[in-house]
Amino acid sequence: MTGWHTQRSLWPLTVIASLGTVLSLQACSGKVQEPSGCGRDSSCGGAIGASGGKGEGGNGAVSGGAQGGADGTLDTCANQVRDSKESDVDCGGTSKCDRCSLNAKCASNNDCETQFCRSGRCADPTCSDKIQNQDETGVDCGGVCSPCDVGQRCSVNEDCSTESCVKNVCGDHCVNGVKDVDESDKDCGGVTCAPCDDSKGCRSAADCKSTQCLNSRCNAATCSDQLLNQDESDIDCGGVCSTTKGCAVGMRCNSNADCDSYICSKTTSKCLADLVIPPGDVIDDFEDSDLSLPSPALGGRVGTWSPFGDGTGSAIGTVTSTKRGAKNVKALHLKGKDFVSWGSGFGVDLNNSSTSQASAQTYDASAYSGVTFWARAQSLTNLKVRFPNADTHTAGKICSTCDHDYYASIALSTDWQRYTITFSDLTLEPGGVPIPTAFKASGLVSVRFLFPSTTAYEVDIDDVAFVK
C-alpha cells in the first residue's frame, strides 16, 4: 500500500470543474481541494459531477453525474422516470417535455404528438375521431378527410363539398355571385345549381329552365318548340300552354285543365275522351257571347236565357270568359243572393221567340234521353235542374196548379265537371194538379237551374246539350 500511495503522489492532476475553477490534487494529502468559498455545498459537487468526475462531490455530484443540465440541475425530461407533471416517462402532461409518441400514456390530446389521445394512449388521428387534427380544416373534414359542408371552415375550395371556400368558410357556390365550379353562368347551370334563366350562358339544354340552349345561350320556351318544358304536362300542351293548346286524348296530364276534354284520369294521368256531342244536339255553348240560343236555330230551338226568382233578392247572368280548355273560352256566369222565399235561378225556353216567359211553347225532345252540361261553383253549391213540361207548365194548358216540375238535385264542386241528367231519373215536385204519371220529353218547355233560398251563389255553366 505504501508503494501505491507513493506512486500516486507523483501524479499532479488538474480537474476543470463546470464552474470554471481549476482544482489541484495534492500528492501528499490525496484529497480534492475545494474551490474557495464552496465548503460543503452540494451544488458544487453537482457541478463537478456534471463534468463527469467521480470525486467526493456529494449528492448533487452523484445525480448530476448521471444526467445533468448545463447549470448542474437535473434534466427531468431525460431521467427515464415518469415525473409528477408528465403523462408518461419523460413526455407529455403539464411538463416542458416533448409530447408523447404513439402508444404512450396520455390524459388529453395535448399530451400526444398526434394530438389524439384515445383510451389513455396516444393514437393515430382518423377522419372520424370527432377531433380537428391532422390537416383538417373542420372537425373530421377538409384536408386529407372528406370535404366539409356549408358553414364549416376551409382553406381551399377542395376542402368544401360545394367546392366554394370564401373567407375560409365553405359556402354554397350557387349563391356566391361568382361563376365557378361547373356553373354555365353565374350561380346557375351545371350539376348542382338551378337551371339558368333565358339569355344566360349554357353548355347543354339541362343548363336552362327552358331546356333550350342555342349558341351557348338559354332561349325562351314556347308552346311550339317541340320540347317538354315550362310546366307543360306533355310536349307543347297542358300547363301554361293549355289556354292555347290543351292535350289530346291519351297525352299526359296533371289536372283536368291540361286536357282539351278537361278530363284527366286520376289513375293513369292521361287525358280521357269527353262525350261526343253532335252540333245539332247543342242547346247552347255560349261561344257567341250572348244569352240567346245559337242562330241559326239548332234543332228548331229558339229562346233566351233569363233570370227568375221569388222577388226578394237579386240575380244576374252574363256570358264571361272561362279557362276550361283551349276550345272553350266562354261560359254562362250566374250570380245571386238574398232570396228568402223559394229561391232564384236562370233558365231558357226551347220554343219561345219572345222575351216573355208567358209566350213559351212546348218542344219535342223525345229523341233524347237527357241533358248534359259542364259546371263549377265558387264554393260547394246545391241546385235543382228543373224541366217544366206540358204537364207542369202553363204552356201545356192542362195544369190548374202549376210550377211543380220534374227535377234532379246535384252538388256543384269548385272544379269544372260534366254533369249528365237522364229524364228517366227525374223526380216530380209535389203540389201540382193534376198529377202526371211520368215525364213526357215530347212536351218539354224549358231547362232551368234553380238555387234554393238563403243560398248565395256564383256559378259557371257551359256546353248545355241534349244526349241520346
C-alpha positions, 0 to 999 in steps of 0.5 A: 500500500505504501508503494501505491500511495507513493506512486500516486503522489507523483501524479499532479492532476488538474480537474476543470470543474463546470464552474470554471475553477481549476482544482489541484490534487495534492500528492501528499494529502490525496484529497480534492481541494475545494474551490474557495468559498464552496465548503460543503455545498452540494451544488458544487459537487453537482457541478463537478459531477456534471463534468463527469468526475467521480470525486467526493462531490456529494449528492448533487455530484452523484445525480448530476453525474448521471444526467445533468443540465448545463447549470448542474440541475437535473434534466427531468425530461431525460431521467427515464422516470415518469415525473409528477407533471408528465403523462408518461416517462419523460413526455407529455402532461403539464411538463416542458417535455416533448409530447408523447409518441404513439402508444404512450400514456396520455390524459388529453390530446395535448399530451400526444404528438398526434394530438389524439389521445384515445383510451389513455394512449396516444393514437393515430388521428382518423377522419372520424375521431370527432377531433380537428387534427391532422390537416383538417380544416373542420372537425373530421373534414377538409384536408386529407378527410372528406370535404366539409359542408356549408358553414364549416371552415376551409382553406381551399375550395377542395376542402368544401363539398360545394367546392366554394371556400370564401373567407375560409368558410365553405359556402354554397357556390350557387349563391356566391355571385361568382361563376365557378365550379361547373356553373354555365353562368353565374350561380346557375347551370351545371350539376348542382345549381338551378337551371339558368334563366333565358339569355344566360350562358349554357353548355347543354339544354339541362343548363336552362329552365327552358331546356333550350340552349342555342349558341351557348345561350338559354332561349325562351320556351314556347308552346311550339318548340317541340320540347317538354318544358315550362310546366307543360304536362306533355310536349307543347300542351297542358300547363301554361300552354293549355289556354292555347293548346290543351292535350289530346286524348291519351297525352299526359296530364296533371289536372283536368285543365291540361286536357282539351276534354278537361278530363284527366284520369286520376289513375293513369294521368292521361287525358280521357275522351269527353262525350261526343256531342253532335252540333245539332244536339247543342242547346247552347255553348255560349261561344257567341257571347250572348244569352240567346240560343245559337242562330241559326236555330239548332234543332228548331230551338229558339229562346233566351236565357233569363233570370227568375226568382221569388222577388226578394233578392237579386240575380244576374247572368252574363256570358264571361270568359272561362279557362276550361280548355283551349276550345272553350273560352266562354261560359254562362256566369250566374250570380245571386243572393238574398232570396228568402222565399223559394229561391232564384235561378236562370233558365231558357225556353226551347220554343219561345221567340219572345222575351216573355216567359208567358209566350213559351211553347212546348218542344219535342225532345223525345229523341233524347234521353237527357241533358248534359252540361259542364259546371263549377261553383265558387264554393260547394253549391246545391241546385235543382235542374228543373224541366217544366213540361206540358204537364207542369207548365202553363204552356201545356194548358192542362195544369190548374196548379202549376210550377211543380216540375220534374227535377234532379238535385246535384252538388256543384264542386269548385272544379269544372265537371260534366254533369249528365241528367237522364229524364228517366231519373227525374223526380216530380215536385209535389203540389201540382194538379193534376198529377202526371204519371211520368215525364213526357220529353215530347212536351218539354218547355224549358231547362232551368237551374234553380238555387234554393233560398238563403243560398248565395251563389256564383256559378259557371255553366257551359256546353248545355246539350241534349244526349241520346 
